[in-house]
Amino acid sequence: MALHVDLQDALARFARILMGSRSPTTVRLYVGVVRRWLAYGGAADRLDADLLQRWLADRRRQRAAPATINVDLKALRSFYDTMALIGACPQAESNNCPSNRRVPPKLVRSFDDGQVLAMLAAPDVATFIGYRDSVLMRTLWETGLLASELIGLGLGDVLPDAVYVAHGKGGRTRWVPISDELYQLLLGYMELRATTRPGKRAALWVSQRGQALRSRRSVWAIVSHWARVTLGGAVGYENVRRAARSRPWTGQYPHLLRASMATTLLRHGCPLTAIMQMLGHTSLESTARYLEADITHLRVAIAKLPRFHRSPSLSESAAPAGVAGSGDPPRRVRQRTKPHQ
């Protein structure tokens, strides 16, 4: 029998349980969705399917994207699974949520190597801000970290051969290898960092006043600025998006560096599973979405497959009767039977 639970208490318990398995960003996102659902009239002890359909209809009228609605549904399923776990609602109450909407796959954009190198060389490394921005973008490009993961790095997370991500995707931790060159650049940055008098702050990335950069939007602003300065019209598609949506462009340039890292590694022969681990993914399907941005090397590889081409030495004309060519499926030969005499 389900127990009555106060809505605010249910929301607080949901957030606490969610923190054990999800990243802080996901926790804030899911809690926000559930808070809006409860304010709409939802209850913690049962999921009203009719009310949910009206809520989703309102979300669609607000022009919420299919991917956004899918996140809403995931948050509600997680909430009612948690309520069932603590005995606040019947088991499997989350089954009343409809299935996720089908979202057409998006091709992930990426910079080419020349564009990235131009961006890294653009800041004035004679200044603290310029040196910080160049090293920050180099770290993004070489490690493929998310903006939120990069901003969460501390001084103790930088080691001679790797960086330690304490709060990665899905709340998981991982080690990402770095080159000796990047390590030396990070050491140089940390020496400059000490001159900003950051006090006892352990955050790796700080402003010129020693204040920690705690928002991923700070990373977006830095990378987007140098992308616009360096590439100019090469990133002009932002104007199209701004005009279409009638709202400011937020910029996804840190994600372009992440995708650039993945495609560059694949072109140079890095195994797909290793790229998956460095990006923090749990499935190859997520990693493949990044690698669709550059499949030229795959076209070259498939051309080496023997059956990809018809063999000229065994064509259909040179093959014996009833034998298919090497590039064709076998054909059935009709046997002519001798009539009875």
N, C-alpha and C positions, 0 to 999 in steps of 0.2 A: 504494500500500500504506500503510495507516494506521500511524502511529508510536505506540508506547506512551508515554503521558504520565502522570506522577505526578498524583494527584487534587488535591493542594494546589496544585501548579504550574498545573494546568489551570484551577482556580478563580481563581487570581491573574491569569493571563493573560486569562481571560474578563472579569474586573472591569476590567482596564486597557483592553481594547479597547472595552468597553461605555461607559466614561467619555467616549469621543470623540463619542458620538452620543446619550447619554441623560442625564437629569438625575440629580443625586446621589441623590434619593429613589428613582428607578427602579433605579439601580445597586444600592442596598442591598436593595431588594425582590427583584430577580432573583437576586442572589448568595445571599440567604437561602434562596430556593426551591431553587436548585441545590445548596446545601450540605445541605439536608434530603434531597434526592434521592440524593446521593452517600452520605450516612450510611445511607440505607435499603438500599443495596446497588447503586445505579446505577454505571455505568462511564462514563468519558470517551470511550473509543474506540468504543463502540457503544451503541445504545439498545435495551434489551431490552423488547419490546412487552408480553410477559406480565407482567414485573415492574412495568411502568408501570401496567397495568390493576389489579394488586393494590394499588399505591400510591394510585391514584385512588379505589379502593373504600374504602381506609382513610380517605382524606380525606373521603369522603362520610359514612362512619360517624362521623367527628368533627364532622359537621354543617357542613362548609365550604360556603359559598354558591356557587351556580353561577358567579357573577362571580369569586369567589376562585379557583375551579378553572381558569377561563379564564386568569387571570393566571399560575397555575402552568404551564399548557401553553405560554403565550407565552414564559415564562422558559426552559423547556426547549428550545423551538425555537430561541431565540436562542443558547442555550449550544451546541447541537450544530451550528448554522450556524457559530459561531465555531470549534469544534473542527475542522470540515471546512475552514475557511479556513486554519488553521495546519497542516493535514495530520495531525491527531490521530485523525480518524475518516473513514469513507467519505463521499463527497459525497451530499447529499440524505438524510442519516441522520435529519434532523428530520422527514421525511415519515412516519416511523413514529409520530409523535404523532397522536392522534385529533383530530378537528375540535373547535372550541370548542362548548360547550353553549349552547343558545339561552337568553338571559336576557331575561325580560319587561321592557320599558322602564318606568322609574320617572319619575313626574312630579316635576319639580324644584320644591321649595317656594321661595317668595320673600316678602319683606316688602313691604307697600305703602308709599307715600311717607310717610304719616302715622306709621307705626310706626318707620321709619328716622329721621325727624326727631325723634321722641320719644327714641330711643336716643342720638342725637347731643347732645341737650340735657340728658340725665340726669347726666353726670359734672360734678363741681364744677371748673370750669376755673380757679378761683383757686389750685388746687394743681397740682403738677407731674404727678402721676398722673392726675388728672382731665383736664387739658389734653391730655396724651399720649393717653389713651384716646379722647377725642373726636376728635382729629385722626387717629388710627389708623383708627377706624371710618369717618370721612369719606373717607379715602384708599381704603379697601376699597370703599366704595359708589361712589365716582366713577371708580375705575380698573378695578374688577372683578378685581383681582389675587388669586391663590391665597394662602393663608396662608403657604406656603413661599416664594413670590415676595416677599411683603411683608416677611417677616422677613429676607430676603436683601438688601434695599436698603441701600446705603451713602450717606454724605453726598454724595459726588460724583454719585450717580444722580438727584438732584433738580435739575431745571432749571426755568427760569421758565415753560415751557409744556408740560413733559412729565416723566415719570419713565422711567428706563432700567432695563429688567429684564435683567440679565446672565445669569441662569440660570432661564429660563422652562420651560414645558411642553416635554418632549422635548429639553431642553438647548438650546432655541432662544432667541435674544435678540430683544427688540422694544422699541419706544418706545410709551408710552401717554400720550396728551395729558391735561393737567390744566387746570383753570380758574385764573384769576388769584387768585380767592378762596382756593382750596386752597393755592396756592403761598405766599400771605401767611401762612396758618395754619401751613404747614410751616416757614417762616422763623421765626415766633414760637416754634414748638416747638424748633427748633434753638438758639435763644437760651437757652431754659430748659434744654435739654440740656447746654449748656456749663457750667451751674452745678452739675451733678452730678459734675464732674471726671472725665469718662470717659477722660482720658489720650489716648493715640494711637489709641484704638479708632475705626474708621471706620464701624461699624455705625450705622444711622440710629436704630433703636429701642433704648432702653436703660432700665434700671430706675432708681429714685431714687438708687441707689448708683453709678450709672454703668456697671453691668454690661450687656453686650449681651444682648438677648433673642434667643437663637439657635434656639429650638425653636418650631415652628409651634403646638405645644400652648399656648404662651404667648398667642398670638393667639386661639386657641379659648377660653381661659379668660377673656380680657378681654371679647370680644364676647358670650360666653355669659352672663357675669355681668350685663352691662347689658341684655341681652335679657330675662333673668328679672326683673331689678329693674323694668324699664320696662313690659314687656308682661304679666307675671304669667301668668294663665290662657291668654293667647293663644298661649303656647308649651307648653301643658300636655300636648301629645301625647308629650313626652319620658317622662312617667310610664307611658304605655302601653307604650312600647318597653322601658323598664327592667323592667317587670313581665313582659313577654313573653320577654325574653332573659335575665333574672336576672343582669344584669351592669350596671355603672355606665354611665350615659349619657356619651358622649364629647363630644357637641355638634358640630353642623355649621353653626352660625350664621354663621361667616365665608363659607361657601358660599351661604347665603341672601342675604347682601349682594351677592355676585357675581351671583347670578341676578336680584336686584332691579335691579342696574345694567343688565343686558341687556334686561329687559322694559321698563324705563323708557325706554331709548334707542329701542327699537322703537316704543313708543307715540307718541314724538315725531318719528317719521319717519326715524330713522337707518337707512341701508341695512344689510341683513343681512350683507353682506361686510365692512363696516366693524366691526360688532360682533364678527364672527368674528376679525378681526385683533387687536382690543383684548383679547379673551379669550385669545388665543394658540392658537386652534384651527387645525387644518389642513384641516378639512372642515366644510361647512355642516350636516352631519348632527349633529355634536356640538353646534353652536350651537343648532340647532332644538330639542334636548332641553331647553335652558334656557327657550326661548321658548314652550314648550307650557304654561308656568305661567300665561300670560296671553294668550288668543287672542280677547279681546273685540274688539279693533281689527280683527282679521281678519274677524270676522263682519260688522262694519260695512262693511268694504271690499268683501266679496263681494256685499253687497246692492246695490252700485252697478253690478254687471255687468248689462248689458241682458238677457241670456238667463236671469238668475237669477229673473226674474219673467215671467209670461205677460202679453203686451201686450194691454190691453183693447180697443185699436183694431182688432186683427186676431185675433179669437177664431175658434174653429172654426165657430160658427154664422154669422158674417159672412163667412167665407171662401167662395170659389167652390167648387163641387163638385170633389173630387179634390185640393184644395189644403190642406195641413196648416196648423194654427195656428202662430204664431211660436214658441211654446214647445214644440212637439211635433216629433218626427222626421217626415220626409215619408212618406206612405203610398202604397202601390202601388194604382192604380185598375185594376180589371179591365175590359178592353175587351170589350164584347159584340159578337160577330161576327154579321153577317147571314147566316142560313142560305141555302144554295144552293137556287135554285128550279129 
